[in-house]
Amino acid sequence: MTIVWFYSIASVAIISLISFVGVLTLALGKEKTEKALLVLVSFACGGLLGDTFIHLLPEVAKNQGFGLGAGLVVLTGVLLFFVLEKFIAWRHCHVPTSSQHPHPVVFMNLIGDGLHNFLDGAIVAGSFLVSFPLGMATSLAVIAHEIPQEIGDFGVLVHGGLSQKKALVFNFCSALVAILGAIFVLSFGAKISGFPQMLVPFTAGGFIYIAGSDLIPELHKEVNLKKSLVQLLGLLLGIGIMLGLKFLG
């Protein structure tokens, strides 16, 4: 059990540090950042879908059988992430943004992102409780998704009126909530019969929602043939890495 704690907390800590990736946008500039996001978003999409259909759902079918119960848990994951995103975008402000009056989207983003990060930590820890290969695959899928997300979150916080330094600090504090999610699952989830196994289809549902609702629509905004082919390659690379992990596991 101690080794599960180590791998879970270490993985979640690395995921939390990714929140500082926003500083790269300052070094690269807007144009280069947008080009990088073109590949990162498609890679993240491939990673999430690859983990879902190559690791998570086969794990569910193998250990539980994919019946009505598993299907309902997958749907619960989809619906919870839907509700979470609605919560993030719940309020709008009509007062001009300034450093003295940060846009409420800043606070909603931090709260919503904190909840999202708590779930990230929970599903990573839950995956390690099931097996080491599943934990590693899920951690990599979360990392792939977090890089473009954290770049976007940094931009939202700066646009909302925070200084660049404050945006990095607040974004990192929000990311650290993932450790609380991991600790919660490791402390209580392991004591509840079947809880880690239930998190697997839940994670699959969340990943399906993120890929289908957030990432794929972003990819569809690009219609240039050359850039679309780059996106396809990024998508296949993400899936390929998950497939490779399956054979290595």
SESE-981268 format. One record per residue (C-alpha): residue number from 1; chain; x negated, y, z negated. Coordinates in steps of 0.001 Angstrom, whole numbers. Last residue first. Example, Ala and Ser with C-alpha at 12.3 -4.5 7.8 and 13.67 -1.06 7.14 Angstrom:
+-----+---+---------+---------+---------+
:   k : c :       X :       Y :       Z :
+-----+---+---------+---------+---------+
:   2 : A :  -13670 :   -1060 :   -7140 :
:   1 : A :  -12300 :   -4500 :   -7800 :
+-----+---+---------+---------+---------+
% end
This chain:
+-----+---+---------+---------+---------+
:   k : c :       X :       Y :       Z :
+-----+---+---------+---------+---------+
: 249 : A :   -2343 :   -3306 :   19152 :
: 248 : A :   -4721 :   -2643 :   22039 :
: 247 : A :   -2070 :   -3788 :   24507 :
: 246 : A :     581 :   -1529 :   23021 :
: 245 : A :   -1902 :    1334 :   22699 :
: 244 : A :   -2464 :    1150 :   26465 :
: 243 : A :    1259 :    1469 :   27089 :
: 242 : A :    1413 :    4555 :   24878 :
: 241 : A :   -1529 :    6034 :   26769 :
: 240 : A :     161 :    5250 :   30084 :
: 239 : A :    3404 :    6959 :   29053 :
: 238 : A :    1535 :   10174 :   28263 :
: 237 : A :    -502 :    9887 :   31452 :
: 236 : A :    2661 :    9265 :   33492 :
: 235 : A :    4189 :   12508 :   32204 :
: 234 : A :     984 :   14439 :   32861 :
: 233 : A :     851 :   13009 :   36383 :
: 232 : A :    4476 :   14000 :   36957 :
: 231 : A :    3761 :   17517 :   35700 :
: 230 : A :     801 :   17816 :   38058 :
: 229 : A :    3100 :   16665 :   40881 :
: 228 : A :    5557 :   19399 :   39896 :
: 227 : A :    2736 :   21932 :   40020 :
: 226 : A :    1941 :   20950 :   43598 :
: 225 : A :    5602 :   20903 :   44650 :
: 224 : A :    6534 :   24275 :   43109 :
: 223 : A :    9952 :   23864 :   41492 :
: 222 : A :    9049 :   24476 :   37833 :
: 221 : A :   12145 :   25047 :   35686 :
: 220 : A :   12760 :   21295 :   35739 :
: 219 : A :    9796 :   20757 :   33406 :
: 218 : A :   11414 :   22929 :   30739 :
: 217 : A :   14651 :   20943 :   31060 :
: 216 : A :   12557 :   17750 :   30537 :
: 215 : A :   11001 :   19067 :   27324 :
: 214 : A :   13799 :   20287 :   25098 :
: 213 : A :   16945 :   18203 :   25648 :
: 212 : A :   15659 :   14927 :   27069 :
: 211 : A :   12271 :   14717 :   25380 :
: 210 : A :   13425 :   16132 :   22043 :
: 209 : A :   16638 :   14066 :   22054 :
: 208 : A :   14912 :   10802 :   22981 :
: 207 : A :   12288 :   11430 :   20281 :
: 206 : A :   14966 :   11981 :   17634 :
: 205 : A :   16841 :    8847 :   18654 :
: 204 : A :   13669 :    6749 :   18587 :
: 203 : A :   12824 :    8139 :   15159 :
: 202 : A :   16221 :    7013 :   13843 :
: 201 : A :   15626 :    3590 :   15447 :
: 200 : A :   12381 :    3302 :   13414 :
: 199 : A :   13604 :    4999 :   10231 :
: 198 : A :   15984 :    2103 :    9533 :
: 197 : A :   13045 :    -304 :    9382 :
: 196 : A :   11370 :    1876 :    6736 :
: 195 : A :   14620 :    1878 :    4699 :
: 194 : A :   15269 :   -1888 :    4839 :
: 193 : A :   15247 :   -2348 :    1063 :
: 192 : A :   14698 :     928 :    -733 :
: 191 : A :   11445 :     997 :   -2719 :
: 190 : A :    9330 :    1848 :     342 :
: 189 : A :   11542 :    4857 :    1009 :
: 188 : A :   10978 :    6398 :   -2419 :
: 187 : A :    7312 :    7263 :   -2799 :
: 186 : A :    6058 :    6652 :     750 :
: 185 : A :    9121 :    8307 :    2266 :
: 184 : A :    8943 :   11379 :      38 :
: 183 : A :    5153 :   11646 :     387 :
: 182 : A :    5444 :   11667 :    4186 :
: 181 : A :    8135 :   14339 :    4168 :
: 180 : A :    6123 :   16429 :    1704 :
: 179 : A :    3113 :   16145 :    4030 :
: 178 : A :    5274 :   17413 :    6911 :
: 177 : A :    5975 :   20545 :    4835 :
: 176 : A :    2373 :   21482 :    5637 :
: 175 : A :    3495 :   22599 :    9110 :
: 174 : A :    5594 :   25413 :    7648 :
: 173 : A :    2583 :   26647 :    5693 :
: 172 : A :     536 :   26491 :    8906 :
: 171 : A :    3108 :   28549 :   10808 :
: 170 : A :    3182 :   31099 :    8000 :
: 169 : A :    -607 :   31459 :    8062 :
: 168 : A :    -890 :   31613 :   11866 :
: 167 : A :    1942 :   34147 :   12178 :
: 166 : A :     471 :   36227 :    9365 :
: 165 : A :   -2829 :   36504 :   11218 :
: 164 : A :   -1136 :   37341 :   14534 :
: 163 : A :     953 :   40036 :   12873 :
: 162 : A :    4622 :   39243 :   12437 :
: 161 : A :    7301 :   41124 :   14395 :
: 160 : A :    9503 :   38458 :   15968 :
: 159 : A :    7334 :   38306 :   19084 :
: 158 : A :    4439 :   37200 :   16878 :
: 157 : A :    6596 :   34524 :   15218 :
: 156 : A :    8045 :   33318 :   18533 :
: 155 : A :    4607 :   33110 :   20156 :
: 154 : A :    3231 :   31060 :   17271 :
: 153 : A :    6243 :   28739 :   17531 :
: 152 : A :    5619 :   28225 :   21262 :
: 151 : A :    1976 :   27307 :   20728 :
: 150 : A :    3121 :   25053 :   17888 :
: 149 : A :    5584 :   23287 :   20192 :
: 148 : A :    3011 :   22797 :   22961 :
: 147 : A :     657 :   21028 :   20511 :
: 146 : A :    3323 :   19362 :   18349 :
: 145 : A :    4672 :   17048 :   21049 :
: 144 : A :    1362 :   15334 :   21748 :
: 143 : A :     683 :   15125 :   18001 :
: 142 : A :    4106 :   13538 :   17393 :
: 141 : A :    3465 :   10912 :   20088 :
: 140 : A :      -5 :   10270 :   18670 :
: 139 : A :    1430 :    9752 :   15169 :
: 138 : A :    4136 :    7443 :   16539 :
: 137 : A :    1565 :    5260 :   18293 :
: 136 : A :    -661 :    5153 :   15208 :
: 135 : A :    2209 :    4257 :   12880 :
: 134 : A :    3480 :    1559 :   15235 :
: 133 : A :      -7 :      23 :   15429 :
: 132 : A :    -332 :     131 :   11588 :
: 131 : A :    2995 :   -1569 :   10896 :
: 130 : A :    6404 :    -962 :    9271 :
: 129 : A :    5173 :    1286 :    6463 :
: 128 : A :    3035 :    3125 :    9021 :
: 127 : A :    6192 :    3954 :   10981 :
: 126 : A :    7924 :    5264 :    7866 :
: 125 : A :    4951 :    7525 :    7138 :
: 124 : A :    5083 :    8973 :   10658 :
: 123 : A :    8887 :    9241 :   10504 :
: 122 : A :    8827 :   11112 :    7204 :
: 121 : A :    6047 :   13497 :    8197 :
: 120 : A :    7884 :   14411 :   11397 :
: 119 : A :   11140 :   14786 :    9449 :
: 118 : A :    9499 :   17277 :    7092 :
: 117 : A :    8051 :   19034 :   10160 :
: 116 : A :   11533 :   19476 :   11629 :
: 115 : A :   12814 :   20832 :    8325 :
: 114 : A :    9898 :   23285 :    8238 :
: 113 : A :   10505 :   24181 :   11882 :
: 112 : A :   14104 :   25037 :   11051 :
: 111 : A :   13106 :   27181 :    8103 :
: 110 : A :   10223 :   28867 :    9936 :
: 109 : A :   12272 :   29404 :   13101 :
: 108 : A :   15221 :   30769 :   11137 :
: 107 : A :   12911 :   33181 :    9359 :
: 106 : A :   11297 :   34367 :   12576 :
: 105 : A :   14617 :   34385 :   14438 :
: 104 : A :   15686 :   36909 :   11802 :
: 103 : A :   13549 :   39477 :   13681 :
: 102 : A :   10867 :   40959 :   11497 :
: 101 : A :   11786 :   44426 :   10243 :
: 100 : A :    8774 :   46326 :    8930 :
:  99 : A :    6475 :   44792 :   11567 :
:  98 : A :    9040 :   45722 :   14193 :
:  97 : A :   11931 :   44143 :   16117 :
:  96 : A :   14834 :   46372 :   17098 :
:  95 : A :   17990 :   45733 :   15042 :
:  94 : A :   20573 :   43654 :   16929 :
:  93 : A :   19735 :   40342 :   15247 :
:  92 : A :   20781 :   36874 :   16306 :
:  91 : A :   21608 :   33889 :   14129 :
:  90 : A :   22059 :   30143 :   14709 :
:  89 : A :   19113 :   29330 :   16950 :
:  88 : A :   17259 :   27276 :   14311 :
:  87 : A :   20505 :   25748 :   13043 :
:  86 : A :   21517 :   24622 :   16517 :
:  85 : A :   18107 :   22986 :   16791 :
:  84 : A :   18607 :   21071 :   13551 :
:  83 : A :   22112 :   20002 :   14561 :
:  82 : A :   20753 :   18493 :   17801 :
:  81 : A :   17913 :   16838 :   15868 :
:  80 : A :   20494 :   15281 :   13572 :
:  79 : A :   22669 :   14158 :   16483 :
:  78 : A :   19899 :   12303 :   18336 :
:  77 : A :   18658 :   10596 :   15156 :
:  76 : A :   22214 :    9605 :   14241 :
:  75 : A :   22625 :    8167 :   17741 :
:  74 : A :   19618 :    5912 :   17153 :
:  73 : A :   21126 :    4893 :   13787 :
:  72 : A :   24425 :    4059 :   15505 :
:  71 : A :   22639 :    1867 :   18070 :
:  70 : A :   20799 :       2 :   15315 :
:  69 : A :   24068 :    -767 :   13544 :
:  68 : A :   25887 :   -1796 :   16738 :
:  67 : A :   23270 :   -4372 :   17676 :
:  66 : A :   19666 :   -4210 :   18835 :
:  65 : A :   18157 :   -7110 :   16935 :
:  64 : A :   16557 :   -6309 :   13627 :
:  63 : A :   12890 :   -7293 :   13827 :
:  62 : A :   12231 :   -7720 :   17545 :
:  61 : A :   14945 :   -5413 :   18885 :
:  60 : A :   13894 :   -2612 :   16525 :
:  59 : A :   10213 :   -3052 :   17375 :
:  58 : A :   11104 :   -3078 :   21098 :
:  57 : A :   12934 :     243 :   20463 :
:  56 : A :    9973 :    1884 :   18738 :
:  55 : A :    6934 :     777 :   20753 :
:  54 : A :    7334 :     815 :   24546 :
:  53 : A :   10668 :    2624 :   24932 :
:  52 : A :   10338 :    5253 :   22218 :
:  51 : A :    6547 :    5615 :   22214 :
:  50 : A :    6541 :    6035 :   25988 :
:  49 : A :    9395 :    8539 :   25882 :
:  48 : A :    7602 :   10642 :   23275 :
:  47 : A :    4209 :   10387 :   24980 :
:  46 : A :    5605 :   11088 :   28431 :
:  45 : A :    7365 :   14214 :   27170 :
:  44 : A :    4219 :   15345 :   25381 :
:  43 : A :    2197 :   14915 :   28568 :
:  42 : A :    4803 :   16933 :   30529 :
:  41 : A :    4696 :   19690 :   27912 :
:  40 : A :     889 :   19699 :   27777 :
:  39 : A :     409 :   19828 :   31552 :
:  38 : A :    2485 :   22934 :   32267 :
:  37 : A :    1492 :   24281 :   28849 :
:  36 : A :   -2091 :   24567 :   30076 :
:  35 : A :   -1028 :   26668 :   33061 :
:  34 : A :    1057 :   28916 :   30779 :
:  33 : A :   -1910 :   29337 :   28437 :
:  32 : A :   -4172 :   30249 :   31344 :
:  31 : A :   -1822 :   33060 :   32410 :
:  30 : A :   -1119 :   34400 :   28907 :
:  29 : A :   -4694 :   34690 :   27685 :
:  28 : A :   -7091 :   31891 :   26852 :
:  27 : A :   -8547 :   33279 :   23617 :
:  26 : A :   -5319 :   34643 :   22143 :
:  25 : A :   -3368 :   31577 :   23233 :
:  24 : A :   -5996 :   29456 :   21511 :
:  23 : A :   -4906 :   30937 :   18172 :
:  22 : A :   -1635 :   29053 :   18544 :
:  21 : A :   -3538 :   25809 :   18088 :
:  20 : A :   -3582 :   26597 :   14360 :
:  19 : A :    -380 :   24580 :   13857 :
:  18 : A :   -2393 :   21528 :   14951 :
:  17 : A :   -3710 :   21407 :   11387 :
:  16 : A :    -361 :   19962 :   10288 :
:  15 : A :    -698 :   16985 :   12664 :
:  14 : A :   -4139 :   16258 :   11214 :
:  13 : A :   -2654 :   16341 :    7700 :
:  12 : A :     180 :   14051 :    8845 :
:  11 : A :   -2295 :   11483 :   10133 :
:  10 : A :   -4418 :   11617 :    6969 :
:   9 : A :   -1323 :   11382 :    4747 :
:   8 : A :       0 :    8324 :    6594 :
:   7 : A :   -3336 :    6530 :    6998 :
:   6 : A :   -4244 :    6984 :    3336 :
:   5 : A :    -802 :    6127 :    1971 :
:   4 : A :    -699 :    2972 :    4118 :
:   3 : A :   -4175 :    2043 :    2837 :
:   2 : A :   -2925 :    2334 :    -748 :
:   1 : A :       0 :       0 :       0 :
+-----+---+---------+---------+---------+
% end
